[in-house]
Amino acid sequence: LANVRRLYRTDPDSGAGAIASLMLYLKAAMPQLRRETAALEAELDLVRAYLELFRMRMGRRLTYSIDAAPAVHGAEFPPMLLLTLVENAVKHGLEPARGGGHVAVTATARGGALEVGVTDNGVGFDATASSGTGVGLTNVRRQLQARYGAAATLMLTAAEPRGAAATVVLPLRSA
């Protein structure tokens, strides 16, 4: 909100854009908070709105792409889980990187499974880059375990040439 206020004072058109992004984010986020399950498409809308808000803060230092096969838009996906992964990518991957970077979100179906990935080209798994407690990823793992048992996984890998990738694989079900 402080960034929005500053934008309205210095660049009213950008401030109006920030308010529009905030409204989209809240419109997408509020219904998700009480849902047991969500459609992947709703989660992608939430992530898009979140990234647009962060782009107001980071400017050209943040770019992103969302590539989801239309066939998986209606797939079941745990509410707010994808947002947690994207938030981690920005907070622990891109914000510490002086030059910012890119977040890529992908979703596809593979042999009865839904595979959703979040990749950034930030600082990677350098331990000095993160001051986080690991609560976000722990919650993601717990949520996947509670909903899907051994049928779902969260994989963390180093991205090449730099950065990190988080991939969730879970049973492909219709929302």
Secondary structure by P-SEA (a helix, b strand, c coil): caaaaaaaaccaaaaaaaaaaaaaaaaacccccccccccaaaaaaaaaaaaaaaaaaacccccbbbbbcccccccccccaaaaaaaaaaaaccccccccbbbbbbbbbbcccbbbbbbbbcccccccccccccaaaaaaaaaaaaaccccccbbbbbbcccbbbbbbbbcccccc
